[in-house]
Amino acid sequence: EEEEEEKQISGKQKLAAAIAPQVSRAALSRPEMQPGAHRAQSGAVVEITDSPDEEETGVDLKMSQKDKGLLVEVKVNKEWYTGRVSAVETGKQGIRWKVKFDYVPTTTTPRDRWVLKDSADVRLMRPPSPESQSPDTLEEEGVSARMEPDTTQPGTSREVTDSLVVMMRTFLRYFFPPDFRIPKDDVNNMSAEELVAFPMKEYFQQYELGLQSLCNSYQSRADARARAVEEKSNSAEARLRETEEKLQKLRTNIVALLQKVQEDIDINTDDELDAYIEDLLTKGD
């Protein structure tokens, strides 16, 4: 009897082992056992969604995509360079901009750079104020306004602006046209805004007129000197011909005089006459 009981137990264990995988698969196929959802007491299935922070980050990134194309300045190696936002992404520290520079002076300076949107190494550029523009510097309608660095912030840009102001004053004074409507001494005290509003078109027109007048004056002087030299040359040639004619006439008279004194004399050239006269003078000494 004990052997029969052991056989029955062994058969039950084998049967349980055979149907166990099927029971497991059936259990996993039930909705309440699937990952990503759980069954509430009412029997409804609730999906697991992203956290509010992740949704807010996605909204910020979407709004920040509008920053593409902004004109900015980025500090690189203690120098500010202008550029344009070409890409936007989110990082652990916040929104980042990829700025592509307009110009970099050396090969060691990167052509573009990732910077944090709100960091101290990046700043927006602003268009020049209408008060600081003269009619000569205003652009035609439909053309995008020029951008200039925000020089209200202290730093290198202010120093560069001051240097440019000094250079502009020197330039204007050096080429200053005579009788210009703005006194030359007033340029020494002009501010950056006044220099921007300076009537450059009128300035260069006046300068070109003065330069043309000066060139015409030099040309007139050169022409007058050339005419004077030509006149002197013609006068000298005339006197030379007159002198040669007188000399030739004198030689002819001397030959005629010698032939009267000595009939057999034979002189045919000027050199023979000069030699004969020199010989007479030597004999006479």
Secondary structure, DSSP 8 states (H G I E B T S, - for coil): -HHHHHHHHHHHHHHHHHHHHHHHHHHHTSGGGSTTEEE-TTS-EEE----HHHHHHHHHHHHHGGGTT-EEEEEETTEEEEEEEEEEEEETTEEEEEEEES--SSTTS-SEEEEETTSTTEEE-B---GGG--TTT---TTS----B--TTS-SHHHHHHHHHHHHHHHHHHHT--TT-SS-GGGGGG--HHHHHTS-HHHHHHHHHHHHHHHHHHHHHHHHHHHHHHHHHHHHHHHHHHHHHHHHHHHHHHHHHHHHHH-TT----SHHHHHHHHHHHHHHH-
